[in-house]
Amino acid sequence: MSRISEAFATASSENRAAFVPYLTAGFPDDQRFLAAARELLEVADLLEVGLPYSDPLGDGPTIQRSSQLALEAGVTPARTLELVSNLRAGTEKPLLVMTYYNPIYTYPGGESAFVRELRAAGADGVILPDLPPEEAEGLLPVARDVGLDTIFLVAPTSTEERLRKVTAACRGFVYAVSVTGVTGARDSVGAEVPELVRRVKQVSEIPVAVGFGVSSGATARPVARAADGVVVGSALVRLLEEGGSPAGLAREIAAACRR
């Protein structure tokens, strides 16, 4: 069982959903990113680190802006792996990297080198929002070889056939997006979330984590009742952008993950 699978199993045994916060690597700068990530790891079950990319199609304005500023500050894929390695030195909790496919495609040495170096940096999994599983025939075997979990996305519009194909390629968990849109803090989470989780569980036993739109304890609570994990990104990144700390909001959401 991978470290990611163990984290979900532990959360389930404690009658709660796993809390999965997201931060953009190197935003607002390396030191504040590392400080915030360490604060989040005190209450998180897993931590998702976004690799800054110039065309983050699945992300809303908050994460788009953080990625652009990180890029302008010189954060590269190699620097992101260094930051992950720095975090790994101080935690045994699962670390995930969320990246679009182009940085992998253009990485020196290609897919194989990216996957090996990501794993060597201490990452347990990679989230791939724009890579269809049928286009991952080169990446999946090398990820399996080094023990790196692969997480793909499903949406409320995914058909049963699509859910079967995506979950078959996932290891660790499947990432279910709560809306047919981009990331971003919202006042409520779509009513279709429980139905989407139910549909995924009809075709797979893999844990389901729900993201896109969760911004508070109030929005996390109904998601935690339906899903195995709750992913929160934009609301935490916005606090960093405003010069604050995400620790208080993280504790609020972690408490709301209890059923």
Phi, psi and omega in degrees: 000133181285165179299327178293314179298321179297322180296318178292322179295320179295314179300317180297319181294337179262014177056051177210162173274149177289140178262123185237088177282156180238140168224150175276128182302131175076010179248134358289335171204174187301314185292318179289328174298311182297319180297316180293319180298319179294323176296316181295322182295343178292333182239350183277158171267327177216158176235131178258127180248121180276130176276116184303135183216146188285345184223061185283082191300330183272357186257147177278186188299325183295310181285326174303315182294318180295322179294316181298316180293324177295318178298316180296334178275359174097015179283122182246172173303318179297320179292324177299318178295325176296319179294320177297318179298321178298316179294319182300329181297342184241008182210152172255002181285154181297137176243132180241146172246127175261122180215147170284167190286329186302317177299332176285315182299323184264002182293137178305120184094353174073201186305314185298314180294318181300312183296315180297316183287329175296316179294319180296330178288344178113004178285147179258341183201164177229132178260130189235087187289337185243013180251111176293143181305325181290346176260008184253024183296333178276326185280321186301313182297320181289327176294318179297321183299325183260003178077031179261122178289145179243129184239122177249169187252146169235161184224167178303337181272357182293133177282169179298319178300319180292319179300319179295317183293317183291313183294331178294333180270350183276146167230141180094295175193169172251140183263114179258124178272138189281344184220162174268067181200206183258173178294164178150145179294137178227162180282340179209161180252144186308139180294346181280357183301307180303322180292320178296316179298317179300317182294321178296317183290343175288336185247353184203152176264001182290143178301151180243120174252136184250132176226183183078102172107344180283126187223359186198174174298322182296321180277337179284327189301308180295329177293318181296331178288334184260327191247170178274341181209153180236120181257130181228125182233292190303319182296324179286318179296322180297322178298319177296319180299326181276002178089008181264187178250140178276000189299315183297313179296323179297317179296321179299315182288321178300321178294324181288345179284347178283138185267000000 
